[in-house]
């Protein structure tokens, strides 16, 4: 009996010990602090804190560490510090907090906290949003819905999808949303969960943003929303209290204006004053109220009047597009206005321009622009012609002319959020262009991952040519690709212009790629391809490309035979020796 009593006491003590060390896991945590210079850790910590019902804060620098403690009460039951193993802002933050009188502080050190924090969630967490961390703005777009609907956000790509799959296999998954562009391997691994997919065909982050706000509106009110451009984290954006709508840096896409107007948004809260121009545009055109949140009261005790502080904001990765105007020319020989654009970064860009031509007195002579949206590849220089000057009396186009340009541009056709504007002097040139070409054929080489556009020069002069393939359907998105170079084709000659793009088997079988549109730009001047032609082709493949590999194998065999013949075999021990050897290296036999 005494032995049984002892055993019971031991069991009770053991259970008490387990309970005490598991206090954080059992929901006792009421404060989560991110100590990391990696936005993914900051983001994951906030999402994690929302799901366990804890308050959250994050460090933005090393000096910020002590300042942050002025707003965290010392009576917190349990504080978790999520510290980056590689990029902490403050080494020894747990010790600092304890020295300031904080109890029940636990520091968790992770190399990558996103999946590690997911493993610490309550077992009943059964809904997940999966996105690629290469696109930080996507993470911000889904954050309000995730907080409101109790979803955890997982960062997945082809490198870690096996770990993600292993984790999900331990859960009773109720819902998975795949948001934005994802690697094929991720889509394949998650297909067994019958996920919901949110990703526009154009790859537009604004269209995706509107779709997730629609989902938010099913469980929350969108009369008041947060306005931002997705380039930084601020805690209120991720609280779930209001949805987040992207408005663009300098220009609000028309789709966003229409959406705000149609969905009955009354109040926009702008985080930070960098986007005040875009927010003002919305207020004037749509009539909604816009409030700016750009500062907070000082946390450091001081005099009777404390200065304000900037908001705690954490930068997100962003893609900085840059477009510029190289020149504007009026070509007297053709009657065309030629505008040359330069893409200053290695990111494909789409743009649309309006050009107003004025004389020296400021009188408007003509206004012209792009009927559609133009594609310009990363680092490319492209000349676009405008023909409304053809109908103008030539005498009105003499003298000093200026062109006022207003260009909107962005990463997709429906994401024209940037603005390029300015007034430029128009040069007068007189250059004929007698080039002409025909687009003969289009084939795809599976082995090389390359399209070949066959162009024939049918004109009377040599022609410079580049080729574009318009709206290929690749991994669930429409993508435009261009040739890497501009090719010179002699009169009467043909040339196969390569356009490099790897298509998976499912892309090749998709009906959306059954017919492909080719756009060829050409001209007498290499950097002024002022003419263009388009033609459509059914998808077909280049045959017989395997002979390259056969030739390569034969060449390798011949080289090996040649090397063998250049060596001597010892007649006694049969060991191979160098060609100039006089005795065997093994047995010493005279060769």
N, C-alpha and C positions, 0 to 999 in steps of 0.2 A: 504493500500500500504506500509506504514511504517512497519507494522507487517510482511509483506511478505519479505521486504528487510532485516529486522533483522533475520528472519529465514534463509535466504540465506547465510548471513554472518556467522551465527552459524554453518551451514552445512559445509561451506568452511573451517572454523577454525577446525572443527572436523576432516575433511578429511586431513588437513595439519598435525594435531596431530597424526593421525593414520599413515601417511606417515613417520613422523619422528621417531616414536617408532618402525616402521617396517623396518627400513633401512637395518638391517642385513638380514631379510628374503627376501628383494627385490634385493638381489645380491650385496649389497654395501660392504659386507665383502671381504677383499682382503688378510687377514692373519688369520690363525687358529693355535692356540698353544695348545698342549696337556699337561696338568698338572696332570699326573696320573702315579702311579707305576704299573698299570695293563696294560699289553700289548694289551688287547682287546680295551681299550680306545684309546691308541696311534694309533693302526691300524685303528680303526673306524674314528678317527679324520683326518687321512691322506686321507683315501678314500673319506670322506665327503668333504674335502678341494679340492681334485681333481675334484669332480663333480660340485662344485660351482665356480671353476676357481680361487681359492685362493692359495697363498703360504702357506706352512705349516712347523712347527717346533715342537719339543717335548722336554720336560725336561727328563734328565736321572738321576738326583739327586737333592737334595736341593741346594748345592753350584752351580750347573749348571744354576739355575734360573737367577741370575744377569749376568752371562757370556753370556747367550743366547741373551740378549738384545743388545749386541754389534753388532749383525749381522741383526737386524730387524730395518728397516728405521722408523723414527718417522713420516713420511708423509703418513703412511698407512691410507686409508679412514675409514676402519672399522676393528677392531681386535676382534676376538672371542677367549676367553680362555675356553677350555673344561676341567673342573676340576672334578676330582673324589670326590664324597662325602665321601668315605671311605679311599681312598689311595692317597691323593694329595702329591706331592713332596714339594710344596711350598704353605703354607697357606697365603692368602692375596696377591696373585700374581697380581691381578688387581690393588690393592693399590700401589704395588711396581712399576708397569708400569706407572701409572699416576704420581707418584712422580718423575719419570725419564723423564717426558715431553710427554708421549704418550696420545693422545686424542682418543675419539670414541672407548673406550675399553669396551667390554661386557664380563662378566664372567658367564658361564653356568655351573651349578653344577648338575651332574647326578650320580645316583647310578650305572647305567649301560648305557653307552653312545651309544652303538651300535644301539639299536632300537630308542632311543630318537633322535639321529642325523638323522636317516632315516626319521622320521616324519617331520624334518625341511627342507628336500630336496625340490627342486622345484617340482610342481605337474607333470611336464612332465617327471620326472625320472620314467621310466617304466620297467627297466630291472634289474634283481637281480641274484646274485650268492648266493646260500645257502650252508653252510657247518657247521660242528660241531667244536666248538672252543676247543675241547679236542685235536685237531691235529693242532698245530700252523703252522707247515710247509705247510699245505694245504692252509692256508690263504695267505702265501707269494707266493705260486705257482700261484694263480689266480690274484694277485694284478696288474701285468702289463696289463693283458688283461682287467681287470675291469676298470683301468684308461683309457686305449685306447678306449674301446668300450662303455664307460659310463654306467657301471654296478655298483650298490651298493652291498656290501657284507653283508649278514645277517648271524648272528650266531644262529643256531637253534638246539634244542634238545627236548626231550620229556617234559622237564619242562617248556619251554617257547613257544612251538609251537602254543598254542592258541592265545597268544599275537601277534605272527608273522602273523598268519592267519587273525586276526582282522585288523592288519595294511594293509596287502595286499588287503583285501576286499575294502579298501578305494582308491585303485589305479587301473588304467587301465593297467593291467599287459601285457606287450608285450612279455617278455621272462624271463624264469627262468632256471638257470642251477643248478642242484644238484651235488655238487662236493665232492668226497671222500665218506667215510662211514657215513651214517646217521641213526638215530633211525627209527624204523618202523613207529612210530607215525608221524614223520616228513614227510616221504615218502607218507603216506596215506593222510595227510592234504594237500600236494602240488600236488597230482595227478590230481586235477581238472584243473590245469594250463598246463597240458601236458608238463611237464618239460623235458629238455635234461639232461641226466645222464652221468656224467664222473666219473667212478670208475672201476678200473681193477678188474678182477675176483680174482686175487691173493692178492688184497689189497695193492699192491706196490705203494708207493708214487712216485717212479721214473716213472712208467708207466703212472700214472695220470698226472704227470708233463709234460711228452712228449705230451700227448693229449691236454692239455691246451696251450702249446706252438704252436702246430699245429693250434689251433684256432687263436692265436695271429698272426701267419704268414699270415692269410687270410686278415688281416687289417694293418699289420706292417711288417717291415723288420727284419729278424733274422740273418743277416750277422754278426752282433755284438750282443752278449748276455752277461748277468751277470751270473757269476758262484758263487754258494754258497751252503750251506748245509741246509738252512732253520732254523737256530737256533737264528737268530737275525734280527731286523728291521733296515734298513738304508734307508734314504729317496729316494735315486736314484733307489732302488729296486722297489719302488711303484710308480714311476713317469709315467710309461707307455712308456718311451723312448726305453727301451730294455726289451726283455723277460728274465725271470729267469730260469736257468737250474741247477738242483741239481746235484752235482758231488760226494757227499759222503765224509766222514771224512778222511778215510785212503785208501779207494779203490774205484775206479770208476767202477760201474757196467758195464759189457760189453754192455748191452742194451743202456746205455747212450753214450758210445764211438761210437757205430754203428749209433746212432741217430745223433750225432754231425757231423759225417762223411757224412752221407747220406743227411743231410739237408743243406749242404753248409755253415756252420758256419765258418767264417774266423777269428774272433777276440773274445776272452773271457776276460771279465773284472772281476777279482777276487776281491771281497770285503773282506778286512781283510787278514792277512797273515797266519791264522791258517791252511788253506787248501792248502798251497803252494806245498805240496807233491803231492796231487791229481791233482792240476793244472799243475804241471811239467810233470806228467804222461801223461796228455792229450796233452800237447804241443809236447812231444817227440814222442808219438805214432801217433798222427793225424796231426801234422805239423801246427796247427793253432797258431796264435800269442796270447799270454796271458799277460795282463797288471795287475798289482796289485795296488789296491787303498786301502791304509791302514792308511792315516793320512791327516790332513788339516792344513792350516796356523793358527797360534794363533789368537784368537779374542780379547784378553785382551791387550790394549795398553801397550807397554813396551819400551825397548831400540831400538836401530837401527836394531838389528836382533832379531826377535821374534821366540821363539821356536815353533815347530809344536805341534799340539794337535791330540789326537786320534779322529777318526770319531765319530759322534753322533750315537751310536748304542744302540738298546733296546733289551734285551734278550727275547727270546721266550721259551715256555715250550718245553722240549726235553726229549726223552726217552733214557736213558743211558744204553745200553746193555753191558754186561760184561761176557766174556767167558774165561775160563782158562783150562790149562792142569794139571790134578792131577798126572798122571803117564803114562809112556810108558814101556811096558814089552814085552819081547820075551818069549813065552811059548814053551819050548822045547817039552812038551808032545803033543801039538797039531800042532806045527810048525807055529803058528799064531802070528802076532804082535798085541798086545792089547793096545789101547790108550783110557784112561779114561778122559772124558771132564766134566767140572763142569760149570753149568749156575749159575752165582753169583747173579742174580737179579730175581725178580718175574715176568719176562716177557718172554713169549715163544720166542724161537730163532731158526733160521735155519742156518746151516753151511755146509761148504765143505772144506775138507782138502787135502793137499799134504804132504806126509812124505818121507823124504830122509834118509836112514840108511847109516851111515858111520862107518868105523873102526877107530882104534886109529891113523892110518896114514892119515886119511882124505879121504881115498878111498871110493867112492860110491859103496855100495854093492847092494842096491835095492831102487827103488823109487816106492811108492804106493800111493793110495789116494781113495777118495770116488767117485764112478761112478755117484751117484746122490746126492741130497741135503738131509741132515739129520735134523730131527726135534728134539729139546731138550726143554722140558717144563721148566717153571720158577722154579728155585731152584733145578733142577734135576741133578743127576750125571749119566752119561751114558758112557758105554764102547763100543767102536766100534773095530771090528777086521779087519785086513788086511792080505790077504792070499798069497801075492807074495813071502813072505819069505819061503813058503813051498818048492819052487823049488830051493832053494839055498843050496849048500853044507854046512852041519851043522858045519864043521870046520871053515868056513868063518864067522859064527855067534858066535864063541867063542871069549872070550876076551872082552875088553872094547869097547862098541858100543854107538854111539850117534844117536839121531833122530832129524833131522831138520824139524820143522813143519811150514807150511804156511797155515793158516786157514782164510778164509773169512766168515763173518757171518753178519746177519741182521735180521730185523723184519719180512721179508717175503722171499719167494724163489727167488724173483727177486730184492731184496733190500740188497744184500750182500755188504754193504759199509764199514764195519769194518774189521780190520786185526789183527789177533793174530799170532805172529811168534816168534820163539825161538829155541834154541838147548837144548835138554834134554838128560840126561844119560838114557840109556835103561837098565832096570833091567832084569835079567834072572830068570824065574820061571819054574816050572814043575808041572802043575796041570791038571789032566784029567777032562773032563766034559762029563759025560755020560747021560745028561738029554735029554729027548725027550717029546714032547707034541703034542696034536692035538687041533686045534681050532674047537669046535663042533658046536657052535651056536651063534647068535647075535639077541637080541630082544631089543625093545625100550619101556620103561614104561612112558606113557604120564603123568600120575599123579605125578610121582616123578621127571620127567625131567632127565631120566637116561637111558643110554644104559647098557646092561649086556652082557659081552662076556663070553661064557662058554668054559672053558679050561679043558682038561683032561690030566693028567700026565700019559703018556704011556711008560715012561722010567723006569730005574731000581733004580733010586735014587730020593730023594725029589728034587723038582725044584722051583726056584723063578721065578715069571712071572709078567710082566707088559704088558699092552695092549694100543695100539693107534688106533684111527679111522682116516684114511687118507682122507683129502679133503672133509669134509662135506660141503654142500652148505647151508650157514646160512646168511640170510639177505643180499643176493647179493654178498657174498664173499666165497671163499673156505677157510675152517678152519680145521686145524689138532688139535685133542684133545687127551689127554692121561689120563690114570687112575692116581688117586692121590697117590696111594701106590703101593709097590711091594708086591705081595702075594706069600706065600709059599703053595705049593700043594703037598700033600703026594703021594707016589707011588700008582697008580691005582685010585686015587680020582679025582673028578671033582669040580670045583669052578666057581661061577659066579663073574667075575671081573667087578665092576661098573665103568663106565666112565660118569661123570656128565656133561651134556650139555643140555640146554633147547632149544628145537626146536618149533617154532611157527607152526601153522597149515599150513601156506603157504609153509614152509620149508618141512614139511612132505609130502605135495602133489606134490612138485617139482620133475620132472623126474630125475634131477641130483642127487637126494638122493634115487632113486629107487634101486640102488645097492651100497653097502658100503664096502670099503676095510678095513680089520682088519690086523694090524701088531702086532704080539706077540713077545716080546723079553724074553729070558729065559736062565737060567744057574744054576749051582750048587752054585755059590757065589752070594750073594744078590746084591752086587754093581759091579758085572762083568757079566752082562747078555750077554754073547758072542754069543749066538745063536738067530736065528729069523726065523719066519715063517709068511706067509701072506695068507689070504683067503678072498674071496668076498662072501657077502650074500645079498639077497634081503631084503629090509626093511620090517620088520614085528613087530607087537606090542604084548606086554605081556597082556594076557587077565586075567580078574577076579581080577584086583587089587582093585576094589571098595570094596571088602569084608573087607579090612583094616578099611575103614571108618565106615562100619556097626558094626564091633567089637568095635570100639572106642565109637560109640554112645551108644551101649548096656552097656559098662563099665561105662560110665558117668551116665546113668539112674540108674544102680545098686548102684553107690556111692551116688547118691541123695536119693534113697530110704533108704539106710543104715543110712544116716544122719538124715532123718526124723524119722526113728524108734528109734533113740537114743534120741529123745526129747519127752516131755510129753505134752499132750493136756488137757487143763482145761475143765472138764465136764460142768462147769457153763457158761463160756464166750467163750469157744472154742479157746483160745489163746494158741500158742505153748510156752512151757517153757523148760529150760534146763533139762537134764535127772536127775540131782541130786537136782533139786528144790523141796522144801517141801510145798511151798505155791505159788499160782499163782501170777505172777508179775503184773497183771492188777487188778484183783478183790480180791486178798488175800485169795481165797478159798483154803482149806486144800487139798493137793494132796496126 
